[in-house]
Amino acid sequence: MNPDISRERENASFNLEILTNILDGGAEKTRRRREIESLVISDPDFQHEDLNFLSRSERYDAAVRKSAQMILKLREYGISDPEEIYSYKSIAKGVYQEPFGVHYVMFIPTLNSQCTAEQRKKWIPLAESFHMLGTYAQTELGHGTHIRGLETTATYDPSTQEFVLNSPTISSIKWWPGGLGKTSNHAIVLAQLYTQGKCHGLHAFITPIRCMKTHMPLPGVVVGDIGPKFGFDEVDNGYLKLENVRIPRENMLMKYAKVEPDGTYVKPPSDKLTYGTMVFIRSMIVGESARALSKSCTIAIRYSAVRHQSELRPGEPEPQILDYQAQQYKLFPLLATAYAFHFVGQYMSKTYHRISGDINQGDFSELPELHALSAGLKAFTTWVANAGIEVCRMSCGGHGYSRCSSLPDIYVTFTPTCTYEGENTVMMLQTARYLVKSYKQARAGQQLTGIVSYLNEPQSRIQPHSVSSRPTVVNINDLASLVEAYKFRAAKLVEMAAKNLQAELQHSKSNEDAWNNNSIDLVRASDAHCHYVVVKLFAAKLSEIGDTAVHSVLSTLALLYALHGVALSSGDFLQAGLLTVPQLAQISQRLKGLLSELRPNAVALVDAFDYRDEMLNSTLGRYDGNVYEHMFEWAKRSPLNHTEVHESHHKYLKPLRSKL
Amino acid sequence: MNPDISRERENASFNLEILTNILDGGAEKTRRRREIESLVISDPDFQHEDLNFLSRSERYDAAVRKSAQMILKLREYGISDPEEIYSYKSIAKGVYQEPFGVHYVMFIPTLNSQCTAEQRKKWIPLAESFHMLGTYAQTELGHGTHIRGLETTATYDPSTQEFVLNSPTISSIKWWPGGLGKTSNHAIVLAQLYTQGKCHGLHAFITPIRCMKTHMPLPGVVVGDIGPKFGFDEVDNGYLKLENVRIPRENMLMKYAKVEPDGTYVKPPSDKLTYGTMVFIRSMIVGESARALSKSCTIAIRYSAVRHQSELRPGEPEPQILDYQAQQYKLFPLLATAYAFHFVGQYMSKTYHRISGDINQGDFSELPELHALSAGLKAFTTWVANAGIEVCRMSCGGHGYSRCSSLPDIYVTFTPTCTYEGENTVMMLQTARYLVKSYKQARAGQQLTGIVSYLNEPQSRIQPHSVSSRPTVVNINDLASLVEAYKFRAAKLVEMAAKNLQAELQHSKSNEDAWNNNSIDLVRASDAHCHYVVVKLFAAKLSEIGDTAVHSVLSTLALLYALHGVALSSGDFLQAGLLTVPQLAQISQRLKGLLSELRPNAVALVDAFDYRDEMLNSTLGRYDGNVYEHMFEWAKRSPLNHTEVHESHHKYLKPLRSKL
């Protein structure tokens, strides 16, 4: 054990295990999580080569192998609880991605929810026994966010009772589905349904794409891998071009809409049913933001505790870089953010499950709010975490750039969350739509409930320049007061956006133009709303914590989180009259104080996330702090070191020598 | 040609060629640049496979081949002017990095500047004829920024008149030098010189590391590749561990310091001589920031002009995504930044050459200012460009994540500039040191000259809350007024940092602690100073432009750049009393107006950067806008598509099938 990092641990002011239990949601959950982790980590079948040393084809091969092994192990251990499967997989996968993740996450669930009973009887056993391996083909080369714009067609031919599937243009080629390129033999294809000469919009079709015996593409199917990406190298995201591919009528998922044998189209009773899954996935992404950021902080803070550099005081040894205020200012607000997002993730998951219960009992009342919240928080947390990972990486200096730090990998794996499951700006605008609607309802005298109820309050109609007359100027040392300030700021920005929208309507051609011409304000309002929710939930979490020492350190983190946000957006708070100019300087000084207060607990606070070395896969973030030895060992395994003299020396360098 | 992008070009309000000439620094320079570009692009020897489809070893091989070819071509064409070599290479390299770039950039220049006449006679011909291929080994596993902390030792043995080189610890292993792993047979090793029992600090030693005949590592030399990184996959950054490696006394670079045969150490006359190169490289990086960002903007803006998505108005076709205000707000401020940085890069290069002339004539007076400016601007521009590339990538939605967009590649190649040649935070603090020193001099009555002369002005001692009494509140429509506002803001923040430093000294143990405890303020002051310089230089550039149409569009860009910066840091401007709260709302509205004004010229403004498709290497950024066709063609070449059925299907997937 590196003595620097041991000393850090001795200095911690709180009991690590208590905090870990809070993060896990209870001591029993911690115990079970560790049990599953040990199961994986001690399993010789999961000791795979570092992906960084493999070619893309080898990576794909290794990932398919690992995915297959996981299935066999889960069968062997009899793990069947969905949460435990999730937990087992996330440990077993490590930094690997699953080439046929879409098979579980989208293919089977879609079959379950959109098949008729008869269809289910036919397809589910095939899918669950892995005779069918499926993907979900929605996005096209030219169409992502706006799914109504998809171009793939499924035209019903009553003479043979088949659908004829086509990709009529280049831009209609299915693009991106995971596992489509090489792995799957079936795809659920989203296509515009044509029957009896009329288009009935998007429907889902089970489409065989590869022969179940030979795995060769079927006639009319052009399928392949879309090529290397920023990350996810081991996944075969694919393309799919359909040329008069005929499938039986029964391959349309017909639980809701139907096409009769003669081609008569039967409308679905309602189309609100995919809503829930979307909300669920976005809520889960909030937790992913917390995990990606907490892993990055673990690596950067541990490394900063063992890395020594430069001189603080002449003649003294080089200090740990964690002693530099500039380094603390990069990392501690991100550490606070990781905690904040973790608690927000817990809240979203809990809320989702509570509301799901209501929905199952026919009560949809809370769904719109959760939908708006999950959209905004998905965008808010992924953007912040995305930028934060890179700050962590760069805070490790040159070594952060090495793949052995794992930080490049965390980044390229995480960054797609800003785009998938709803592009972030689009998400922010969805939340803004809900906020503006709520604001208008409040103005019309309706009493709002839930998280937007702050739009009811008369204080939200803040007048500029009324600071001195208002008692609501923030107390910068009081978290509750800061929560209020975030609330008023959000209210102010929602109001401003709504008013600008109103004003724009006077000279805009349409509602839609007015909306577009105020997008900047709308995104800003959503952002402020989400920021308020995060600060509020962090503060609320504190009230649940009984242990004094843990409460104390988390309170410091929460205050840092809140004040740092105020400092970054000080213009907003000044503009809303929530802050005075002299307070800005006080906040600066207070922030410096909070960094010093957190310094002795920094390593313990990342230890509490409880990531085992096998899960971090980072030489810089090792628990024992023995960074340099392991970097050297890792480097020796680089494929370029397999031979002493690379062939290029003989081919190109020697011939370059000119006569002396 | 895609009709959307043609229409964009027809709508441009200015003459493209005039703007391109301004960017190149004159019509003749544009002509010659294009001539060299054509030379490379039409050369069949440079039609290489896309690096994205190669394994690391293949990438290295391809890059060595390309580097070797470039040398042969430059000989063949007789191109010898350093600027033309630079320009030829930067085109020929394309997205490839040069495995032996360090040979030219560091190895040969160091030999030239630090060899005695006799040494030069021996080594230079060997290096220039490529019998020697060299690298520069400074950074160690445990030591980067603080070079005095390097641990490698060179101990003089008078009995054999040799130096004995050692890596005494793991942390002393040389780490990172480009071309060290596999390519080089020599390294200039920076080591602590010991002679007659005393350490004389760092000196440079020419160290043979591989046999010039067999290319095998020499005895006592442990050398290899440090393994895969975030980018620069085709470069063999290396490690070097020295175990009692003996080199002749004459291998120490002895132009300045010397070791006599008996071991007597002779001190160098001065140590200011490496200063110049450092300043030069940092100045050049400012230009790199402009290039990386302008390439990214070219890709994102062209793609946004051909990509259609969602609905603006019901019933109308999907609009170009460039019509969304939120998209404009992401991209146009970055476009303005790319122009700003380009002009700052031109200024830095010109200033460096002017001051070099002075230095050669013994006048060092302007060097400290240039040193401080190059440090700060290097950090300021690389941070902004670094984040900006990612905004561009994500503004392309999912497709930005594909390697075919080239944006991941631009990012991973550019991001090390935030770390190398001076870690950015360290750079900001260096600039802060100069600013605080200048501020103190001004307070002591000294009259400052040059770019910090604003610290002389009494207005810089701004009182808070004096807005109404001061006439200097900014005119948000006037660039000159905004430049003044940036200046006062910088002055205010330098003053605040200096005062906090002073206050801290009352209760700090030392100057160094006080400095560390105010790093946040100091970095912020540097940042504001650099921001002022950029706005000022952009405004200054406008005054040189004669063409009315070009002047007009660049003025809009400059105003956007300046106002966007004010909006992002509005707290600072409010705090300094340079802005009133009602003006904030005006700025928001003005920004929206500027986005609309720029919209018709957006594509032309990126066209003016004049990157040929071969240099962008991006399917999304193609000049002809035919994005989807080329993405499909590119994907088909993915190595995973070389076979229809991947072997993993037979190995892992079929065995997974359970009985039905």
Contacts between the chains, C-beta under 8 A, distances in Angstrom:
chain1	res1	chain2	res2	distance
A	52	B	227	7.1
A	52	B	228	4.7
A	53	B	227	7.7
A	53	B	228	7.1
A	55	B	55	4.3
A	55	B	56	8.0
A	55	B	639	7.7
A	56	B	55	8.0
A	56	B	639	6.0
A	56	B	640	6.6
A	57	B	639	5.9
A	57	B	640	6.2
A	57	B	646	7.4
A	60	B	640	6.4
A	60	B	646	6.7
A	60	B	648	6.6
A	61	B	646	7.2
A	61	B	647	6.9
A	61	B	648	4.6
A	61	B	651	7.6
A	64	B	646	7.8
A	64	B	648	4.1
A	64	B	649	8.0
A	64	B	651	7.9
A	64	B	652	5.0
A	64	B	653	6.6
A	65	B	648	6.8
A	65	B	651	7.1
A	65	B	652	5.0
A	67	B	652	7.8
A	68	B	652	4.0
A	68	B	653	6.6
A	68	B	655	7.4
A	68	B	656	5.2
A	71	B	656	6.2
A	72	B	656	7.5
A	125	B	660	6.0
A	126	B	660	7.3
A	129	B	657	6.0
A	129	B	658	4.5
A	129	B	659	7.2
A	129	B	660	5.6
A	130	B	653	7.2
A	130	B	656	4.6
A	130	B	657	5.0
A	130	B	658	6.8
A	131	B	657	5.3
A	131	B	660	6.8
A	133	B	653	6.7
A	139	B	398	6.9
A	141	B	628	4.7
A	141	B	631	6.4
A	141	B	632	7.2
A	142	B	307	7.8
A	142	B	308	7.3
A	142	B	628	6.0
A	143	B	309	7.4
A	144	B	309	6.9
A	144	B	397	5.6
A	144	B	398	5.8
A	145	B	309	5.6
A	145	B	310	5.8
A	145	B	397	7.3
A	146	B	309	5.3
A	146	B	310	4.2
A	146	B	311	6.8
A	146	B	318	6.4
A	149	B	308	7.9
A	149	B	309	7.2
A	149	B	310	7.6
A	149	B	318	5.7
A	170	B	628	4.6
A	170	B	629	5.6
A	170	B	632	6.3
A	171	B	628	5.1
A	173	B	628	7.7
A	173	B	632	6.4
A	175	B	631	7.8
A	176	B	398	5.8
A	181	B	640	6.2
A	181	B	641	7.7
A	182	B	640	6.0
A	182	B	645	7.8
A	182	B	646	4.7
A	182	B	648	7.9
A	182	B	649	7.4
A	183	B	649	7.7
A	183	B	653	7.2
A	214	B	645	7.4
A	215	B	644	7.9
A	215	B	645	4.7
A	215	B	649	5.1
A	216	B	644	5.8
A	216	B	645	6.6
A	217	B	644	6.6
A	224	B	635	6.6
A	224	B	636	6.5
A	224	B	638	7.0
A	224	B	640	7.5
A	224	B	641	4.4
A	225	B	635	7.0
A	225	B	638	4.7
A	225	B	640	3.8
A	225	B	641	5.5
A	226	B	402	6.7
A	226	B	631	8.0
A	226	B	635	4.6
A	226	B	638	7.0
A	227	B	52	7.1
A	227	B	53	7.7
A	227	B	402	6.6
A	227	B	403	6.4
A	227	B	404	6.2
A	227	B	634	6.0
A	227	B	635	4.6
A	227	B	637	7.3
A	227	B	638	3.9
A	228	B	52	4.7
A	228	B	53	7.2
A	228	B	402	7.9
A	228	B	403	4.5
A	228	B	638	6.9
A	229	B	401	5.5
A	229	B	402	5.5
A	229	B	403	5.9
A	229	B	408	7.5
A	230	B	401	5.1
A	230	B	402	7.8
A	230	B	403	6.9
A	230	B	408	4.0
A	231	B	401	7.9
A	236	B	640	6.1
A	236	B	646	7.9
A	239	B	632	7.0
A	239	B	635	5.9
A	307	B	142	7.8
A	308	B	142	7.3
A	308	B	149	7.9
A	309	B	143	7.4
A	309	B	144	6.9
A	309	B	145	5.6
A	309	B	146	5.3
A	309	B	149	7.2
A	310	B	145	5.8
A	310	B	146	4.2
A	310	B	149	7.6
A	310	B	426	7.8
A	311	B	146	6.8
A	311	B	512	7.6
A	312	B	512	5.4
A	312	B	513	7.3
A	312	B	516	5.9
A	313	B	509	8.0
A	313	B	510	5.9
A	313	B	512	4.9
A	313	B	513	7.2
A	314	B	512	7.1
A	318	B	146	6.4
A	318	B	149	5.7
A	323	B	516	7.6
A	324	B	516	6.3
A	324	B	519	6.7
A	325	B	516	5.4
A	325	B	517	6.0
A	325	B	518	7.5
A	325	B	519	4.3
A	325	B	520	6.1
A	326	B	425	4.9
A	326	B	429	7.2
A	326	B	519	4.2
A	326	B	520	6.9
A	326	B	523	6.2
A	327	B	425	7.8
A	329	B	519	7.3
A	329	B	520	5.2
A	330	B	425	7.8
A	386	B	390	7.9
A	387	B	387	7.2
A	390	B	386	7.9
A	390	B	390	7.8
A	390	B	415	7.9
A	394	B	415	7.7
A	394	B	418	5.6
A	394	B	419	6.4
A	394	B	424	7.7
A	397	B	144	5.6
A	397	B	145	7.4
A	397	B	419	5.8
A	397	B	423	6.0
A	398	B	139	6.9
A	398	B	144	5.8
A	398	B	176	5.8
A	398	B	416	7.6
A	398	B	419	5.5
A	398	B	420	7.1
A	400	B	419	7.8
A	401	B	229	5.4
A	401	B	230	5.1
A	401	B	231	7.9
A	401	B	415	7.4
A	401	B	416	5.8
A	401	B	419	6.8
A	402	B	226	6.7
A	402	B	227	6.6
A	402	B	228	7.8
A	402	B	229	5.5
A	402	B	230	7.8
A	403	B	227	6.4
A	403	B	228	4.4
A	403	B	229	5.9
A	403	B	230	6.9
A	404	B	227	6.2
A	408	B	229	7.5
A	408	B	230	3.9
A	408	B	412	7.7
A	412	B	408	7.7
A	415	B	390	7.9
A	415	B	394	7.6
A	415	B	401	7.4
A	416	B	398	7.6
A	416	B	401	5.8
A	418	B	394	5.6
A	419	B	394	6.4
A	419	B	397	5.8
A	419	B	398	5.5
A	419	B	400	7.8
A	419	B	401	6.8
A	420	B	398	7.1
A	423	B	397	6.0
A	424	B	394	7.7
A	425	B	326	4.9
A	425	B	327	7.8
A	425	B	330	7.8
A	426	B	310	7.8
A	429	B	326	7.2
A	464	B	581	5.1
A	464	B	582	6.7
A	465	B	581	6.6
A	496	B	585	7.4
A	500	B	589	8.0
A	509	B	313	8.0
A	510	B	313	5.9
A	512	B	311	7.6
A	512	B	312	5.4
A	512	B	313	4.9
A	512	B	314	7.1
A	513	B	312	7.3
A	513	B	313	7.3
A	516	B	312	5.9
A	516	B	323	7.6
A	516	B	324	6.3
A	516	B	325	5.4
A	517	B	325	6.0
A	517	B	592	6.6
A	518	B	325	7.5
A	518	B	592	7.9
A	519	B	324	6.7
A	519	B	325	4.3
A	519	B	326	4.2
A	519	B	329	7.3
A	520	B	325	6.1
A	520	B	326	6.8
A	520	B	329	5.2
A	520	B	588	7.1
A	520	B	591	7.2
A	520	B	592	6.5
A	521	B	588	6.8
A	523	B	326	6.2
A	567	B	571	7.7
A	569	B	571	7.5
A	570	B	570	7.6
A	570	B	571	2.9
A	570	B	572	7.9
A	570	B	574	7.7
A	570	B	575	7.5
A	571	B	567	7.7
A	571	B	569	7.5
A	571	B	570	2.9
A	571	B	571	4.5
A	571	B	573	7.9
A	571	B	574	6.2
A	571	B	584	6.4
A	572	B	570	7.9
A	573	B	571	7.9
A	574	B	570	7.6
A	574	B	571	6.2
A	574	B	574	4.9
A	574	B	575	7.8
A	574	B	581	6.9
A	575	B	570	7.5
A	575	B	574	7.8
A	575	B	581	5.3
A	575	B	584	5.3
A	581	B	464	5.2
A	581	B	465	6.6
A	581	B	574	6.9
A	581	B	575	5.3
A	582	B	464	6.8
A	584	B	571	6.5
A	584	B	575	5.3
A	585	B	496	7.4
A	588	B	520	7.1
A	588	B	521	6.8
A	589	B	500	8.0
A	591	B	520	7.2
A	592	B	517	6.6
A	592	B	518	7.9
A	592	B	520	6.5
A	628	B	141	4.7
A	628	B	142	6.1
A	628	B	170	4.6
A	628	B	171	5.1
A	628	B	173	7.7
A	629	B	170	5.6
A	631	B	141	6.4
A	631	B	175	7.8
A	631	B	226	8.0
A	632	B	141	7.2
A	632	B	170	6.3
A	632	B	173	6.4
A	632	B	239	7.0
A	634	B	227	6.1
A	635	B	224	6.6
A	635	B	225	7.0
A	635	B	226	4.6
A	635	B	227	4.6
A	635	B	239	5.9
A	636	B	224	6.5
A	637	B	227	7.3
A	638	B	224	7.0
A	638	B	225	4.7
A	638	B	226	7.0
A	638	B	227	3.9
A	638	B	228	6.9
A	639	B	55	7.7
A	639	B	56	6.0
A	639	B	57	5.9
A	640	B	56	6.6
A	640	B	57	6.2
A	640	B	60	6.4
A	640	B	181	6.2
A	640	B	182	6.0
A	640	B	224	7.5
A	640	B	225	3.8
A	640	B	236	6.1
A	641	B	181	7.7
A	641	B	224	4.4
A	641	B	225	5.5
A	644	B	215	7.9
A	644	B	216	5.8
A	644	B	217	6.6
A	645	B	182	7.8
A	645	B	214	7.4
A	645	B	215	4.7
A	645	B	216	6.6
A	646	B	57	7.4
A	646	B	60	6.7
A	646	B	61	7.2
A	646	B	64	7.8
A	646	B	182	4.7
A	646	B	236	7.9
A	647	B	61	6.9
A	648	B	60	6.6
A	648	B	61	4.6
A	648	B	64	4.0
A	648	B	65	6.8
A	648	B	182	7.9
A	649	B	182	7.4
A	649	B	183	7.7
A	649	B	215	5.1
A	651	B	61	7.6
A	651	B	64	7.8
A	651	B	65	7.1
A	652	B	64	5.0
A	652	B	65	5.0
A	652	B	67	7.8
A	652	B	68	4.0
A	653	B	64	6.6
A	653	B	68	6.6
A	653	B	130	7.2
A	653	B	133	6.8
A	653	B	183	7.2
A	655	B	68	7.4
A	656	B	68	5.1
A	656	B	71	6.1
A	656	B	72	7.5
A	656	B	130	4.6
A	657	B	129	6.0
A	657	B	130	5.0
A	657	B	131	5.4
A	658	B	129	4.5
A	658	B	130	6.8
A	659	B	129	7.2
A	660	B	125	5.9
A	660	B	126	7.3
A	660	B	129	5.6
A	660	B	131	6.7
